[in-house]
Amino acid sequence: MTRSGFELTPCNYATTMRGIFCQADLTCITSSADSKSIKTIFISLTRICFFSIESVYFLLGFVSMKTKRSWNVKPSKFAVNTVNPIRSIVDNLHINPNAAKSVISLSIGDPTTFGNLQPCPEITSAIVESVTSAEYNGYAPSTGYRKSREAVAEYAFRPDAPLEPEDVILTSGCSHALEMCILGLVNPGQNILIPRPGFSIYKTIAQSMEIETKSYDLLPNLGWQVDLAHMESQIDSQTAAIVINNPSNPCGSVFSKRHLKAIVEVANRNCVPIIADEIYEDFVFRGEEFHPIATLSTHVPILSCGGLTKKFLVPGWRMGWVLIHDRQNIFGKEIRSGLQALSQRIIGSNTIVQGALPSILQDTPETFFEDNIETVQRNAVLAYSILNDVPGLCPVMPKGAMYMMVGIQKTSFSQFKHDMDFVECLMSEQSVFCLPGRCFDYPNYFRIVLTVPEPLMVEACERIKEFCTNHYTLDTPTSSFNTEMLLKNQMPLQV
Ligand SMILES: Cc1ncc(COP(=O)(O)O)c(C=O)c1O
């Protein structure tokens, strides 16, 4: 006897306990009995079971219907677990500026805030053309229009890190690219390595998916290079990716070729892929060089995340990308299709910006980038020269990006319990707002942004100086602090 006559109906229940139960029963009958009477008995038994289970379901439904009579809508675990440390720390600060002084906010990593840094005409006219062409109002493929991906592949292509349009996925900003990479490589219960101090979004994305984050230390006295031994010691059997951020927020550090190679070596030795956050690519001060980490790896697969946000000064346009570098085909088809599947969650990034991408990437003049970097570098030099003379402070001269970390010598300011206290009091007395190091998992520092107009930069630093002078509690700096200052300031000051 064949099974076909009995298989159809139960299959409708295959994914429920009930369906499994019925299917098992009927299959058992068909395979083991020929006698009509036995069959009838078994079918009857099955029906009894079927109806009893139906009744239980009915009763359960009735009970649950009753419990649904009142509203009880709760946020999902995913939403509850999504925490941006910067937001929660800043929300808990008591920010009361001194009414007699205008507020200078050195806290926001948005280069457009003050209006002194704006996209150039080539960038804005590319957008105008994209809108007026009416060609980009529909849905694009979720990974992006072919010609936009081609433009990114061409722009990011390096002989040592070749790219095809298929290696590019367009995203809604770099944070979306990072999310896609983390979710594409890591399962709940596994872990990723992240830099400390570091940008908070890695933790925000990971924790929401119950992915553990393990921090590796950056060393302020070595220009915020990675403590390689510490990084390697953090890797375990559950480590699914190492996140690198170069140039760095909040440190403003730029890694040398040699150092990047050493990082790649750690990843290679332990067979862990790299997620490279390179949103500040090329944003390096004169005399420094940016090396995409993918150009230094022949074996380690690398997902590089970038976008228009910082270099092109358009954070609000939300255009980012993932570049897949996988010369040994280690990611293979599986990871690529996983990333593609993830791109379908929001059905692709902004099409108007995608339409403008080829022109933006090809036509933006070099002078635009040079001018922006010069502005930020000049501010870095000014801020450093003022803050470095302030007893109790220990600024670390950046080499790129848009930020500077400033150490607070705790013993010099015994009145303050920690960096949060320090920034709150600075705001209430001097109306200068900086983010406490805690936002980057690095207490006893504060971060300043360097994209403000020059007069404001000077004014803000002078006020910080006045504040520190008023609260300084040591007559002479301790010798250990002097040594610390010397070590931290070993990077040459460039104008
Ligand atoms: C290091 C770093 N990565 C990623 C991002 C997010 O970039 P986007 O605005 O393109 O999502 C930022 C934004 O400040 C950042 O500083």
The ligand as a Tripos MOL2 file, in Angstrom:
@<TRIPOS>MOLECULE
LIG
   16    16     1     0     0
SMALL
NO_CHARGES

@<TRIPOS>ATOM
      1 C1         33.5650   55.6740   13.8150 C.3       1 LIG1
      2 C2         32.2020   55.8980   13.2380 C.ar      1 LIG1
      3 N1         31.6110   54.8880   12.5700 N.ar      1 LIG1
      4 C3         30.3890   55.0260   12.0420 C.ar      1 LIG1
      5 C4         29.6790   56.2010   12.1660 C.ar      1 LIG1
      6 C5         28.2930   56.2890   11.5980 C.3       1 LIG1
      7 O1         28.3000   56.8530   10.3410 O.3       1 LIG1
      8 P1         26.9450   57.1330    9.5550 P.3       1 LIG1
      9 O2         26.4450   58.4530   10.0160 O.co2     1 LIG1
     10 O3         27.3450   57.1210    8.1090 O.co2     1 LIG1
     11 O4         25.9880   56.0390    9.8650 O.co2     1 LIG1
     12 C6         30.2550   57.2810   12.8500 C.ar      1 LIG1
     13 C7         29.5200   58.5330   13.0380 C.2       1 LIG1
     14 O5         29.8820   59.4170   13.7470 O.2       1 LIG1
     15 C8         31.5520   57.1150   13.3970 C.ar      1 LIG1
     16 O6         32.1570   58.1030   14.0790 O.3       1 LIG1
@<TRIPOS>BOND
     1     1     2 1
     2     2     3 ar
     3     2    15 ar
     4     3     4 ar
     5     4     5 ar
     6     5     6 1
     7     5    12 ar
     8     6     7 1
     9     7     8 1
    10     8     9 2
    11     8    10 1
    12     8    11 1
    13    12    13 1
    14    12    15 ar
    15    13    14 2
    16    15    16 1
@<TRIPOS>SUBSTRUCTURE
     1 LIG1         1 GROUP 0 **** ****
